[in-house]
Amino acid sequence: MKYPRYKYVFALFDFAIIFLSFKVSEYITANVLNKNVILNENEFLTYLTFTAFSLIFVFIFQNNNLYKINILLTRAPHLTALLKSFIYGILLLIIFSFVIKFNLLLSSRFFVFFFFLTGFTCVSVFRILILKPFYMHFTKILNNSNILIIGAGKSGKLLAEKLLFENFYGIKITGFLDDNVRKGEDVFKEFLCLGKISDLKEVVKKYNVDEIIISIDKIEYENLMELIDRCNELYKSVKLTSELFNIVPEKIVTESYSGIPVVDLSPKVNRNLNYLYKRTFDYAASFIGLIVLSPLFLVISILVKFSSPGEIFFRQIRIGKNGKKFNFYKFRSMYIENEKDTIREQSMMEFMKNDKTLINGSSKILNEKRVTPVGKFLRKTSLDELPQLYNVLKGDMSLVGPRPCLPYEFDAYDEWHKRRNIVFPGCTGVWQVSGRSSVSFKDSIVLDLYYINNMTPWLDLQLIFKTFPVMIFGRGAK
């Protein structure tokens, strides 16, 4: 994984402190309160549980952005994220304890209280009073990254200025690449243009570059995507600061360098291993989901059947991975019409062309007069999407990924739009949980491409869990 070294250091200390907090809480509960805290009298299983939950807490910290540098170097956001993480972790511990009859909770709820008090206090003190000053004074050891900036224009110079005069990150600017500046020309202070973008591979190797930041003022989407691909081929950390990707820091918490948001676009795990994980998880989760939700399927089927004439399920041709067509399933939520929905197609083409959100901030093209009373509820809660679990089980879709488009939409795509089809389409994704129906067409594509470049098992789990409150409260749905 392409993470800076300081993140591994913080994660290691977090794991150790949380594990020790479990041990301290166990000691207090057992020796002060005389409560049994050994899981089924098995010390090994108890310590195994401590280890597993210590790892889970590290993942929760990651989910709450506690390893992003702009959070690490602040106090109020840092403490807020820590408190939120411990609350989530404690809730998981309570649920887990009741499910498996874990004596740590069932015998003494004081254990949970002592763990929260010890863990939150120790992690907060250690991170803010010890690790933060340590990072500030020894950044050359923890980070020590050589940065190459692509773009010697206004944006690139501003980034260099911020990094030079407000550098809390232990990074070193190597120089710039720009097609419009002569090689060897002074760009900012003592930093020179090291060549053109075509010299990228040679410059990275010659100057031992660790991180590439793309900061070009004016560039087309297609050219930007090709440049990102070229950078990722070098297996270096690749980050971007560009107005074309402004939607990402608006919808997702990203890192920032001296107040400038930077979007990480370098793959974090081996693509083949991630594909194997996704397919295995998709098959297992969709199979279990179809069985567990079968009573709900029956209830919805009855409601749909008696709400209006027509079939229970709506079937439609959609575009999947690599442009392959497949049958896409939903619960029917609209009245049956024999005529082709030309109004929807025309509106969609206009929406894609103009790249604006529609009325009330929505980007969904919908003739509301055709929606049935039951369909309104199903669409609001996204329950009409449940049959897509069958698509996942068949292998046409994944639980997480870009939403599948219609054939006429795909035909109207620019080449850079089609990059969202290099992976399996998903039931949920970044733009569904971040903006759902309230983002423009280009922004939805950008969010999908951000996901594709940052795909990890943990990100998939985060998006799945974030989908539930979106469904329950119906945010952005129509």
Summary of the structure (lengths in Angstrom):
residues: 478
radius of gyration: 25.5
end to end distance: 38.6
largest distance: 76.0
contacts: 1508
relative contact order: 0.08
helix: 59%
strand: 12%
